[in-house]
Amino acid sequence: MKVLEIRDLHISFKTDSGKVKAIRGVNLDLNKGETIAIVGESGSGKSVTTKAIMGILAGNGEIEKGSINYTWEQHESSEHGIIEGGTADIVKLSKEELQKNIRGRKIAMVFQDPMTSLNPTMNIGQQVMEPMLYNYNMDKKSAYEKALELLNLVGITDAKKRMKSYPHQLSGGMRQRIVIAIALSCDPYILICDEPTTALDVTIQAKILELIKDIQKKKNLSVIYITHDLGVVAKVADYVNVMYAGKIVETGKIDEIFYNPRHPYTWGLLSAMPDLDTDDSILYTIPGNPPNLAQEVVGDAFAPRNKFALNIDYRLEPPMFDVEGSNTHKVASWLMHPNAPKVDMPQELRKKIDKMLKEVNL
């Protein structure tokens, strides 16, 4: 069942430099129980897309066109009785409707820095209980009991003691677990994780990713990851959406993106991924800079940074082409056109992918 469907989403921001067209026609699907990842460089539009889903765009942001349809099934909840199914276009909802019916209740978000997400003046118990008290008018005793359950679920030891703690008294990993508990407090159906492990060390990062996967299975959640770390993507995602300059330029199953990438930008991202055999002196970087979206983008936005760019790339924006033999792998590049010259991925990347495939098949 499809729980989220984004179609032709365009978002702009009014700035002193003029109108910035941050999102330029995004299409995205999310099914029940599925994990999708949105990857790309900083400024590619990953966070803006998910903030639009949550209805928390900055005041100068505007959804110019497109739809964000969220669908939920009728089900019975032990705490909230029968919950009717339905569909809502988030773009058309007022701030009050979003706050009352969608944000927190149906779609929740985990941000990358728990210290900016948590209130330093409130203890942990109050912060985990607050959404339940606000959204469901739950009595304090029931909210307290459920908060304890949630702290145990996210792996907080000595939960009763931690309920009285303040954010500054906890480690970074524990604070991120608290943020996840708050996000889960109203039993959402979709969990958006915006760089949830960026501020954490590698060991804690792995534990948090495992925790989210574990909770997803228990609660049958649909999860959206936003990240620039392809290592994280490899561990968690079913499908990957590669974003560049406000558009999705390649989408497919995890194996299709990692082992059979077709867009030169995806080649660049994968080539820039270090591994144990990488020599620091030859670590690849994508040349150039992303375009200024305050100016009109003509043709393929990646063309000035793409050594394989064709003449048509500077004139016309490429449509999404289906990759032969797959109904899930799509690429927005003129190199996929039947009449385009055949271009192979860089040899160094081919070697890296062959090595990854060999390790997987061991």
Helices and strands as residue ranges (DSSP letters): E 2-15, E 18-31, E 35-39, H 46-54, E 61-72, E 75-77, E 81-83, E 86-89, G 90-92, H 95-97, I 98-102, E 107-110, H 114-117, H 124-136, H 140-153, H 159-162, G 167-169, H 172-184, E 190-194, H 202-219, E 222-227, H 230-236, E 239-244, E 247-253, H 254-259, H 264-271, G 280-282, G 303-305, G 311-314, E 321-322, E 330-331, G 334-336, H 347-360
